[in-house]
Amino acid sequence: MIYVFLSVVCSVLVSVLLKVARRSDIDVGQAVAWNYVVAGVLTASILQPSLATLRVPGAPWLSLVGLGILLPTIFLALGASVRHAGIVRSDAAQRLSLMISLLAAFVLFGEKLTLLNGIGIALGLLALLCMVWRGRPIDSGEGQTSEARASWLYPLLVLSGFGVIDILFKRVALAGVPLGASLQAMFTLSLPIAFGWQLWRRVHEGVRFTARSALGGVALGLANFGNILFYLRGHRALPQHPALVFTSVSIGVVALGALVGTLVFRERLSALNFGGVALALAAIVLIAAT
C-alpha cells in the first residue's frame, strides 16, 4: 500500500503547489505548460511506452486530441478552483468526477445501473451541493458576490472536466491503446495547447516567461507524474484488487486534502461543508464497491 500512499501524497501536492503559486510569484499558466514538458519526458524515460498502437488504422486520435485540449484547460480550472474554493473542495470535486464517467458507462457503454451505484451517485450529488454551498453573504458587494460565484463555479468545472476526461480515457482504453502510450500522446498534444495559450498572453497581455514559473512547472510536473506512476504501480502490486486501489487513492486524496486545507491553509468550512466531504467519501466507497 506504500504506492497508494505515495500517489495520494503526490495528488494533494499538486493542489498545494497550485495553492502557493501566486504567493510565490509563480504564473500558474506557465507552470502548467512546463509541467507537460516534465511529465512527457518522464513518461518516455520511465514508462518507455510502445507507440505502435497509435500508428494503426482506427487509432482513437479524436479522443486523444480531445484529451490534449482538455488536460491543460482543466488543469488551469483546477488551479482557479484551489485559489477560490480551496484544496478541500477542489480535491473532493475532482474525485467526485467519477459520477460523470459512471453515468456515461450506463448511457454510452451499456453497463447496468445497480442499487449501490444509484445510491452512490445520489450521495455524490448531495455531497457536491453541501461542499460548494456557502450560504448567502450579508451586505456583500460586487467583489464578494463574484468571489462567492467563483467558489462554486470552478469546483463544478473541475468535476465536469475531469468527468469528461475519464470518459475519453475509457474510449482510448477500449480502442486497445495501452495507458503508457495514451499518456505519452496526451502529454505531447497538451504541449502546443498550453504553450500556445502562454504565447497569446505574451503577445496580447505582455506576460513574460519567468524562470521561477518554469521551476514551479518542474515541481508540478514531478508531482503530477508521481501521482500517475505510483497509482499504476499500486495496481501492479495489487492486481487482483483494482477497486481497493482506486477507492483507497480517492478516499486518501479527499481525506488528506481536507487535513492539509484546514490545518495548513486554515480554509474555513461550515458543518455543512464537512458533511459534504463525509458524503463524498461514502459515495466513492459505494460507487467503487461494484
C-alpha angles and dihedrals in degrees: 000000000000089000091054090052092049091048090052092049092049092047093052090042088061089058092045091052090050089048095054096037098095096044087050091052092247118147105228094208092054092044091052091051094050089044089068092052090055095042092048093050092047092048091052095045101040106028093032093197123200110238095196092107090060092060099054122099112269095030108161096249094148091060091043092051089048089053091047089056097040099046098065092036094054091041087061089047089052090053091051091046092052090049097048104027102025136238096287097058095037096052092045092048090050092053093044088060085090086081090070094048089047092052089048089053089060096043103035107022102038100243119152123244112240129198092251092049091050093049090046093053091047091050090047092054091047090047091052091051091050094047098050096040112105101160125238114307115234117237090350120176127220092271092053091047091053091049091049090050091050091050091067102024097061096048088052090051090050092050095047094041096051089043091058089045089055090052092051090047089055092049090052091048092049088054088062099251111147116237094246093054092046091050091050091050093046095048090047093049091046092058099073091042094051096041092040089059091049092050089051089052090048092053100039103029102026094237109164126214111246134198090227091058091047090053089048088053091052090053090046092049092050091051093044094049092042090057090053096042096050092043090055092046090049089058091047091051091050104031094160094052110053093147090054092053093046094046094045093051094046095047091043093053093049093045097044091043089054092050095047093044096050101034103035103029097028094230108183114229128177124227087258090055092051088048088055091054090051091049090049090056091050091048092052091051093049095045093047092045091081 
